[in-house]
């Protein structure tokens, strides 16, 4: 991905310098990094560039990020970042999104878990910070002293004491949330969801370079392709599942994704470059937002993303140039 962006950038007249946070010289207002020349990487040094595509994983370098905020336009400034729970709370305030949310609560003690089980019968427990569906469990209440805990392809039955032991061993001490379980399954009974990947284009507008259905073939809980699941084209998959209503369903889902992306920017009070949304469809064709990822994987769409991002870099560069020519306008 790094090399592809550098090559496409050169074709568009953009020189890309790849920098590690440790290579930012705050005192001298300079950065060091690597630049691609004739298929080889060479070290270089320069003043802080006008535009920096910063990885969300670099936010731990707080002093560097604070410095770069003052000097450049960042694709992610690290402010007002949203956990799963915060996003749910913020979207709940908007009646247009409230109906698409899943009841969620922090899981610091076992009482919210047993309460949700009594209320909904079936719940999902997952870490606040996780990737690729790791550490996700589904728990179903059979009666007051009987529960089924599912994880990946396995499930086992426990009593109330076993549920407490599970909580102490797997949940306690690590930030988790518990959610109502939403049934999103294929006719064959496999869980699925739709990943919609959004990027900004050269005009600063959201577009969808690619979306795909993730199917958890033989899995109990989530559609995790890393655990043996599969990927399908949304149009073919939804036509196979829903027939003639697939087309309006696809358009509704796209409109919903654009709406969520714009709403997240509004909540965070900043423009973003990329978002990955996981959307579920229940048996009544209602949409549910499972998750919003600020650093979505790009391995399924490298070339499309590289083309869009280099266009967006040019858009941001021109914006930065206008701001510097007329700083009063930016203050307004």
C-alpha positions as a LaTeX table, in Angstrom:
\begin{tabular}{lrrr}
\hline
Residue & $x$ (\AA) & $y$ (\AA) & $z$ (\AA) \\
\hline
Unk1 & 0.00 & 0.00 & 0.00 \\
Unk2 & 2.84 & 2.38 & 0.88 \\
Unk3 & 4.62 & 1.81 & $-2.41$ \\
Unk4 & 1.41 & 1.96 & $-4.42$ \\
Unk5 & 0.46 & 5.34 & $-2.94$ \\
Unk6 & 3.97 & 6.67 & $-3.64$ \\
Unk7 & 3.86 & 5.52 & $-7.29$ \\
Unk8 & 0.35 & 6.85 & $-7.96$ \\
Unk9 & 1.26 & 10.09 & $-6.20$ \\
Unk10 & 4.23 & 10.59 & $-8.54$ \\
Unk11 & 1.98 & 10.04 & $-11.56$ \\
Unk12 & $-0.23$ & 12.87 & $-10.25$ \\
Unk13 & 2.65 & 15.21 & $-9.48$ \\
Unk14 & 2.69 & 14.58 & $-5.72$ \\
Unk15 & 5.85 & 13.66 & $-3.83$ \\
Unk16 & 5.02 & 11.41 & $-0.88$ \\
Unk17 & 7.38 & 11.30 & 2.11 \\
Unk18 & 6.83 & 8.52 & 4.65 \\
Unk19 & 7.62 & 9.60 & 8.21 \\
Unk20 & 7.67 & 7.89 & 11.59 \\
Unk21 & 6.63 & 10.06 & 14.60 \\
Unk22 & 10.14 & 9.70 & 16.00 \\
Unk23 & 11.44 & 11.49 & 12.87 \\
Unk24 & 9.56 & 14.72 & 13.60 \\
Unk25 & 11.97 & 17.45 & 14.80 \\
Unk26 & 9.74 & 19.79 & 16.82 \\
Unk27 & 12.51 & 22.22 & 17.74 \\
Unk28 & 13.59 & 22.85 & 14.15 \\
Unk29 & 10.20 & 22.47 & 12.49 \\
Unk30 & 11.48 & 19.68 & 10.24 \\
Unk31 & 10.77 & 16.05 & 9.46 \\
Unk32 & 12.90 & 13.20 & 8.17 \\
Unk33 & 11.56 & 10.29 & 6.20 \\
Unk34 & 11.79 & 8.11 & 3.14 \\
Unk35 & 11.00 & 8.90 & $-0.46$ \\
Unk36 & 10.66 & 6.55 & $-3.45$ \\
Unk37 & 13.09 & 7.18 & $-6.31$ \\
Unk38 & 13.37 & 4.72 & $-9.23$ \\
Unk39 & 11.87 & 1.89 & $-7.19$ \\
Unk40 & 14.24 & 2.43 & $-4.26$ \\
Unk41 & 13.68 & 4.18 & $-0.93$ \\
Unk42 & 16.01 & 7.04 & 0.03 \\
Unk43 & 16.14 & 9.13 & 3.18 \\
Unk44 & 15.25 & 12.81 & 2.98 \\
Unk45 & 14.68 & 15.82 & 5.24 \\
Unk46 & 12.29 & 18.74 & 4.79 \\
Unk47 & 10.12 & 21.31 & 6.55 \\
Unk48 & 6.82 & 20.03 & 7.93 \\
Unk49 & 4.58 & 19.47 & 4.88 \\
Unk50 & 1.23 & 21.20 & 4.49 \\
Unk51 & $-0.74$ & 17.92 & 4.51 \\
Unk52 & $-0.09$ & 14.79 & 6.57 \\
Unk53 & $-2.01$ & 11.54 & 6.21 \\
Unk54 & $-1.59$ & 10.36 & 9.78 \\
Unk55 & $-2.34$ & 6.84 & 10.95 \\
Unk56 & $-4.82$ & 6.49 & 13.81 \\
Unk57 & $-2.23$ & 4.23 & 15.45 \\
Unk58 & 0.15 & 7.21 & 15.81 \\
Unk59 & $-2.13$ & 9.06 & 18.23 \\
Unk60 & $-0.13$ & 7.72 & 21.20 \\
Unk61 & 2.66 & 10.16 & 20.24 \\
Unk62 & 0.69 & 12.99 & 21.82 \\
Unk63 & 3.33 & 15.75 & 21.75 \\
Unk64 & 4.16 & 15.09 & 18.11 \\
Unk65 & 0.47 & 15.09 & 17.15 \\
Unk66 & $-0.13$ & 18.39 & 19.00 \\
Unk67 & 2.80 & 19.95 & 17.15 \\
Unk68 & 1.66 & 18.69 & 13.74 \\
Unk69 & $-1.89$ & 19.97 & 14.32 \\
Unk70 & $-0.46$ & 23.51 & 14.46 \\
Unk71 & 1.66 & 23.08 & 11.34 \\
Unk72 & $-0.38$ & 21.01 & 8.89 \\
Unk73 & $-3.78$ & 19.68 & 7.88 \\
Unk74 & $-4.05$ & 16.16 & 9.31 \\
Unk75 & $-6.38$ & 13.50 & 7.94 \\
Unk76 & $-7.07$ & 12.55 & 11.59 \\
Unk77 & $-6.39$ & 15.07 & 14.36 \\
Unk78 & $-7.11$ & 12.66 & 17.21 \\
Unk79 & $-9.68$ & 14.89 & 18.90 \\
Unk80 & $-13.08$ & 13.65 & 20.07 \\
Unk81 & $-12.33$ & 10.06 & 19.08 \\
Unk82 & $-15.30$ & 7.76 & 19.54 \\
Unk83 & $-15.39$ & 4.44 & 21.34 \\
Unk84 & $-18.19$ & 2.02 & 20.47 \\
Unk85 & $-20.15$ & 3.22 & 23.49 \\
Unk86 & $-19.60$ & 6.96 & 22.83 \\
Unk87 & $-20.72$ & 6.59 & 19.23 \\
Unk88 & $-23.91$ & 4.86 & 20.38 \\
Unk89 & $-24.61$ & 7.65 & 22.88 \\
Unk90 & $-24.04$ & 10.42 & 20.35 \\
Unk91 & $-26.12$ & 8.83 & 17.59 \\
Unk92 & $-28.93$ & 8.12 & 20.05 \\
Unk93 & $-29.51$ & 11.86 & 20.34 \\
Unk94 & $-30.51$ & 12.00 & 16.67 \\
Unk95 & $-33.95$ & 10.54 & 15.90 \\
Unk96 & $-32.84$ & 9.71 & 12.35 \\
Unk97 & $-30.21$ & 7.30 & 13.68 \\
Unk98 & $-31.70$ & 6.17 & 16.99 \\
Unk99 & $-33.76$ & 3.40 & 15.39 \\
Unk100 & $-30.62$ & 1.95 & 13.78 \\
Unk101 & $-28.73$ & 1.56 & 17.06 \\
Unk102 & $-28.32$ & $-1.53$ & 19.20 \\
Unk103 & $-29.02$ & $-1.21$ & 22.94 \\
Unk104 & $-25.56$ & $-1.11$ & 24.53 \\
Unk105 & $-24.08$ & $-0.68$ & 28.00 \\
Unk106 & $-20.65$ & $-0.78$ & 29.63 \\
Unk107 & $-19.79$ & $-4.09$ & 31.27 \\
Unk108 & $-17.77$ & $-3.24$ & 34.37 \\
Unk109 & $-19.78$ & $-5.59$ & 36.60 \\
Unk110 & $-21.78$ & $-8.74$ & 35.94 \\
Unk111 & $-25.13$ & $-7.10$ & 36.78 \\
Unk112 & $-25.51$ & $-5.32$ & 33.37 \\
Unk113 & $-24.89$ & $-8.69$ & 31.68 \\
Unk114 & $-27.54$ & $-10.55$ & 33.68 \\
Unk115 & $-29.88$ & $-7.58$ & 33.30 \\
Unk116 & $-29.54$ & $-7.52$ & 29.51 \\
Unk117 & $-30.00$ & $-11.31$ & 29.39 \\
Unk118 & $-33.24$ & $-11.00$ & 31.35 \\
Unk119 & $-34.41$ & $-8.19$ & 29.09 \\
Unk120 & $-33.38$ & $-9.51$ & 25.66 \\
Unk121 & $-32.66$ & $-13.22$ & 26.15 \\
Unk122 & $-29.63$ & $-13.12$ & 23.86 \\
Unk123 & $-26.69$ & $-10.69$ & 23.93 \\
Unk124 & $-23.28$ & $-10.03$ & 22.42 \\
Unk125 & $-20.26$ & $-9.23$ & 24.62 \\
Unk126 & $-17.22$ & $-7.62$ & 23.00 \\
Unk127 & $-14.17$ & $-5.55$ & 23.94 \\
Unk128 & $-14.37$ & $-1.77$ & 23.63 \\
Unk129 & $-11.11$ & $-1.86$ & 21.65 \\
Unk130 & $-10.86$ & $-4.82$ & 19.30 \\
Unk131 & $-10.02$ & $-5.71$ & 15.74 \\
Unk132 & $-11.31$ & $-8.39$ & 13.41 \\
Unk133 & $-13.94$ & $-9.65$ & 15.80 \\
Unk134 & $-11.51$ & $-10.92$ & 18.41 \\
Unk135 & $-12.84$ & $-11.62$ & 21.89 \\
Unk136 & $-16.51$ & $-11.50$ & 20.88 \\
Unk137 & $-18.99$ & $-13.80$ & 22.66 \\
Unk138 & $-22.68$ & $-14.50$ & 22.26 \\
Unk139 & $-24.63$ & $-15.50$ & 25.37 \\
Unk140 & $-28.17$ & $-16.83$ & 25.46 \\
Unk141 & $-30.36$ & $-17.29$ & 28.53 \\
Unk142 & $-32.26$ & $-20.59$ & 28.56 \\
Unk143 & $-33.71$ & $-20.22$ & 32.07 \\
Unk144 & $-32.73$ & $-18.66$ & 35.41 \\
Unk145 & $-29.86$ & $-21.11$ & 35.90 \\
Unk146 & $-28.89$ & $-22.12$ & 32.38 \\
Unk147 & $-26.98$ & $-20.19$ & 29.72 \\
Unk148 & $-25.22$ & $-20.92$ & 26.43 \\
Unk149 & $-21.92$ & $-19.13$ & 25.70 \\
Unk150 & $-20.76$ & $-19.11$ & 22.09 \\
Unk151 & $-17.33$ & $-18.12$ & 20.77 \\
Unk152 & $-16.20$ & $-18.47$ & 17.15 \\
Unk153 & $-17.42$ & $-21.96$ & 16.14 \\
Unk154 & $-17.82$ & $-23.36$ & 19.65 \\
Unk155 & $-20.54$ & $-23.11$ & 22.30 \\
Unk156 & $-21.05$ & $-24.60$ & 25.75 \\
Unk157 & $-23.71$ & $-24.60$ & 28.41 \\
Unk158 & $-23.16$ & $-23.16$ & 31.90 \\
Unk159 & $-25.19$ & $-22.45$ & 35.02 \\
Unk160 & $-25.33$ & $-19.06$ & 36.77 \\
Unk161 & $-22.16$ & $-19.83$ & 38.70 \\
Unk162 & $-20.43$ & $-20.76$ & 35.44 \\
Unk163 & $-21.56$ & $-17.45$ & 33.95 \\
Unk164 & $-19.96$ & $-15.64$ & 36.89 \\
Unk165 & $-16.73$ & $-17.61$ & 36.38 \\
Unk166 & $-16.78$ & $-16.73$ & 32.67 \\
Unk167 & $-17.16$ & $-13.04$ & 33.54 \\
Unk168 & $-14.27$ & $-13.17$ & 36.04 \\
Unk169 & $-11.97$ & $-15.06$ & 33.64 \\
Unk170 & $-12.72$ & $-13.40$ & 30.29 \\
Unk171 & $-14.34$ & $-10.01$ & 30.91 \\
Unk172 & $-13.38$ & $-8.52$ & 34.25 \\
Unk173 & $-10.53$ & $-6.01$ & 34.16 \\
Unk174 & $-10.79$ & $-5.34$ & 30.39 \\
Unk175 & $-13.22$ & $-2.75$ & 28.99 \\
Unk176 & $-16.17$ & $-4.54$ & 27.42 \\
Unk177 & $-19.68$ & $-3.68$ & 26.30 \\
Unk178 & $-22.81$ & $-5.85$ & 26.19 \\
Unk179 & $-25.37$ & $-5.42$ & 23.40 \\
Unk180 & $-28.70$ & $-6.86$ & 22.47 \\
Unk181 & $-28.16$ & $-9.62$ & 19.92 \\
Unk182 & $-29.53$ & $-8.72$ & 16.47 \\
Unk183 & $-30.37$ & $-11.68$ & 14.22 \\
Unk184 & $-28.61$ & $-11.15$ & 10.86 \\
Unk185 & $-28.29$ & $-14.53$ & 9.18 \\
Unk186 & $-28.36$ & $-16.10$ & 5.74 \\
Unk187 & $-31.06$ & $-18.63$ & 4.81 \\
Unk188 & $-28.44$ & $-21.27$ & 5.72 \\
Unk189 & $-28.17$ & $-19.83$ & 9.25 \\
Unk190 & $-24.71$ & $-18.25$ & 8.95 \\
Unk191 & $-24.17$ & $-14.77$ & 10.46 \\
Unk192 & $-23.41$ & $-11.98$ & 7.98 \\
Unk193 & $-22.92$ & $-8.24$ & 7.84 \\
Unk194 & $-21.98$ & $-5.68$ & 5.22 \\
Unk195 & $-18.71$ & $-3.77$ & 5.39 \\
Unk196 & $-19.07$ & $-0.46$ & 3.59 \\
Unk197 & $-15.75$ & 1.29 & 3.06 \\
Unk198 & $-15.92$ & 5.06 & 2.56 \\
Unk199 & $-13.17$ & 7.37 & 1.31 \\
Unk200 & $-12.99$ & 11.03 & 0.36 \\
Unk201 & $-12.44$ & 11.87 & $-3.31$ \\
Unk202 & $-10.63$ & 14.75 & $-5.02$ \\
Unk203 & $-13.54$ & 17.10 & $-4.33$ \\
Unk204 & $-13.63$ & 16.30 & $-0.62$ \\
Unk205 & $-16.83$ & 14.26 & $-0.90$ \\
Unk206 & $-17.55$ & 10.79 & 0.49 \\
Unk207 & $-17.58$ & 7.91 & $-2.02$ \\
Unk208 & $-17.74$ & 4.13 & $-1.62$ \\
Unk209 & $-14.83$ & 2.48 & $-3.45$ \\
Unk210 & $-15.98$ & $-0.96$ & $-2.36$ \\
Unk211 & $-18.41$ & $-2.77$ & $-0.11$ \\
Unk212 & $-18.69$ & $-6.48$ & 0.57 \\
Unk213 & $-20.71$ & $-8.98$ & 2.53 \\
Unk214 & $-18.84$ & $-10.94$ & 5.21 \\
Unk215 & $-20.32$ & $-14.34$ & 5.93 \\
Unk216 & $-19.32$ & $-16.32$ & 9.03 \\
Unk217 & $-19.64$ & $-19.75$ & 7.45 \\
Unk218 & $-20.23$ & $-22.23$ & 10.25 \\
Unk219 & $-19.63$ & $-19.59$ & 12.92 \\
Unk220 & $-21.74$ & $-18.96$ & 15.98 \\
Unk221 & $-21.44$ & $-15.20$ & 16.33 \\
Unk222 & $-19.76$ & $-12.79$ & 13.96 \\
Unk223 & $-18.99$ & $-12.86$ & 10.26 \\
Unk224 & $-15.22$ & $-12.99$ & 10.75 \\
Unk225 & $-13.41$ & $-13.92$ & 7.54 \\
Unk226 & $-10.21$ & $-14.46$ & 9.52 \\
Unk227 & $-11.79$ & $-17.48$ & 11.18 \\
Unk228 & $-12.82$ & $-19.24$ & 8.01 \\
Unk229 & $-15.67$ & $-17.03$ & 6.86 \\
Unk230 & $-16.29$ & $-15.87$ & 3.33 \\
Unk231 & $-16.73$ & $-12.66$ & 1.34 \\
Unk232 & $-19.46$ & $-12.02$ & $-1.22$ \\
Unk233 & $-20.40$ & $-9.24$ & $-3.62$ \\
Unk234 & $-23.27$ & $-7.26$ & $-2.00$ \\
Unk235 & $-25.43$ & $-7.04$ & $-5.13$ \\
Unk236 & $-25.21$ & $-10.75$ & $-5.93$ \\
Unk237 & $-25.63$ & $-11.76$ & $-2.29$ \\
Unk238 & $-28.61$ & $-9.49$ & $-1.60$ \\
Unk239 & $-30.30$ & $-10.42$ & $-4.88$ \\
Unk240 & $-29.93$ & $-14.09$ & $-3.96$ \\
Unk241 & $-31.37$ & $-13.47$ & $-0.48$ \\
Unk242 & $-34.04$ & $-10.83$ & $-1.17$ \\
Unk243 & $-34.87$ & $-11.05$ & $-4.87$ \\
Unk244 & $-36.60$ & $-8.04$ & $-6.43$ \\
Unk245 & $-36.36$ & $-5.86$ & $-3.31$ \\
Unk246 & $-32.55$ & $-6.09$ & $-3.34$ \\
Unk247 & $-31.99$ & $-2.95$ & $-5.46$ \\
Unk248 & $-33.89$ & $-0.50$ & $-3.23$ \\
Unk249 & $-32.33$ & $-2.24$ & $-0.21$ \\
Unk250 & $-28.83$ & $-1.63$ & $-1.59$ \\
Unk251 & $-29.60$ & 2.04 & $-2.27$ \\
Unk252 & $-31.06$ & 2.50 & 1.22 \\
Unk253 & $-27.94$ & 0.97 & 2.72 \\
Unk254 & $-25.64$ & 3.25 & 0.70 \\
Unk255 & $-27.65$ & 6.32 & 1.73 \\
Unk256 & $-27.53$ & 5.14 & 5.34 \\
Unk257 & $-23.73$ & 4.75 & 5.15 \\
Unk258 & $-23.25$ & 8.27 & 3.74 \\
Unk259 & $-25.51$ & 9.64 & 6.46 \\
Unk260 & $-23.55$ & 7.91 & 9.22 \\
Unk261 & $-20.19$ & 9.12 & 7.85 \\
Unk262 & $-21.40$ & 12.74 & 7.71 \\
Unk263 & $-22.91$ & 12.44 & 11.19 \\
Unk264 & $-19.63$ & 11.14 & 12.64 \\
Unk265 & $-17.80$ & 14.13 & 11.14 \\
Unk266 & $-20.43$ & 16.41 & 12.67 \\
Unk267 & $-20.02$ & 14.78 & 16.09 \\
Unk268 & $-16.22$ & 14.93 & 15.96 \\
Unk269 & $-16.23$ & 18.44 & 14.46 \\
Unk270 & $-13.64$ & 17.56 & 11.85 \\
Unk271 & $-13.40$ & 16.24 & 8.31 \\
Unk272 & $-12.23$ & 12.65 & 8.04 \\
Unk273 & $-10.65$ & 10.77 & 5.16 \\
Unk274 & $-11.80$ & 7.19 & 5.69 \\
Unk275 & $-14.39$ & 5.21 & 7.64 \\
Unk276 & $-15.38$ & 1.54 & 7.61 \\
Unk277 & $-18.96$ & 0.77 & 8.64 \\
Unk278 & $-20.28$ & $-2.65$ & 9.63 \\
Unk279 & $-24.01$ & $-2.77$ & 8.95 \\
Unk280 & $-26.43$ & $-5.57$ & 9.75 \\
Unk281 & $-29.82$ & $-6.35$ & 8.20 \\
Unk282 & $-32.34$ & $-8.14$ & 10.40 \\
Unk283 & $-35.25$ & $-10.38$ & 9.36 \\
Unk284 & $-37.50$ & $-7.32$ & 9.01 \\
Unk285 & $-35.01$ & $-5.58$ & 6.68 \\
Unk286 & $-34.05$ & $-3.02$ & 9.31 \\
Unk287 & $-30.48$ & $-1.68$ & 9.29 \\
Unk288 & $-28.31$ & $-1.74$ & 12.40 \\
Unk289 & $-24.94$ & $-0.08$ & 12.82 \\
Unk290 & $-22.67$ & $-2.69$ & 14.39 \\
Unk291 & $-19.47$ & $-0.67$ & 14.31 \\
Unk292 & $-17.65$ & 2.32 & 12.81 \\
Unk293 & $-13.93$ & 1.83 & 12.24 \\
Unk294 & $-11.68$ & 4.89 & 11.86 \\
Unk295 & $-8.82$ & 2.82 & 10.43 \\
Unk296 & $-10.47$ & 0.21 & 8.17 \\
Unk297 & $-8.43$ & $-2.44$ & 6.38 \\
Unk298 & $-7.68$ & $-1.74$ & 2.72 \\
Unk299 & $-6.27$ & $-5.08$ & 1.53 \\
Unk300 & $-9.41$ & $-5.82$ & $-0.53$ \\
Unk301 & $-9.23$ & $-2.50$ & $-2.44$ \\
Unk302 & $-5.64$ & $-1.23$ & $-2.48$ \\
Unk303 & $-5.65$ & 0.35 & $-5.93$ \\
Unk304 & $-9.06$ & 2.04 & $-5.51$ \\
Unk305 & $-8.07$ & 3.51 & $-2.14$ \\
Unk306 & $-4.64$ & 4.65 & $-3.37$ \\
Unk307 & $-6.23$ & 6.49 & $-6.31$ \\
Unk308 & $-8.78$ & 8.22 & $-4.08$ \\
Unk309 & $-6.33$ & 9.14 & $-1.33$ \\
Unk310 & $-3.83$ & 10.75 & $-3.67$ \\
Unk311 & $-6.67$ & 12.82 & $-5.16$ \\
Unk312 & $-7.75$ & 13.78 & $-1.65$ \\
Unk313 & $-4.17$ & 14.79 & $-0.76$ \\
Unk314 & $-4.25$ & 17.26 & $-3.67$ \\
Unk315 & $-7.61$ & 18.58 & $-2.47$ \\
Unk316 & $-6.22$ & 19.11 & 1.05 \\
Unk317 & $-3.00$ & 20.68 & $-0.29$ \\
Unk318 & $-4.97$ & 23.23 & $-2.28$ \\
Unk319 & $-7.12$ & 23.89 & 0.79 \\
Unk320 & $-4.00$ & 24.42 & 2.93 \\
Unk321 & $-2.60$ & 26.82 & 0.33 \\
Unk322 & $-5.82$ & 28.88 & 0.34 \\
Unk323 & $-5.79$ & 29.05 & 4.15 \\
Unk324 & $-2.20$ & 30.33 & 4.20 \\
Unk325 & $-2.95$ & 32.98 & 1.60 \\
Unk326 & $-6.00$ & 34.15 & 3.54 \\
Unk327 & $-5.66$ & 33.14 & 7.22 \\
Unk328 & $-8.49$ & 35.45 & 8.35 \\
Unk329 & $-10.95$ & 33.35 & 6.37 \\
Unk330 & $-9.96$ & 30.25 & 8.37 \\
Unk331 & $-10.52$ & 32.04 & 11.68 \\
Unk332 & $-14.10$ & 32.79 & 10.62 \\
\hline
\end{tabular}
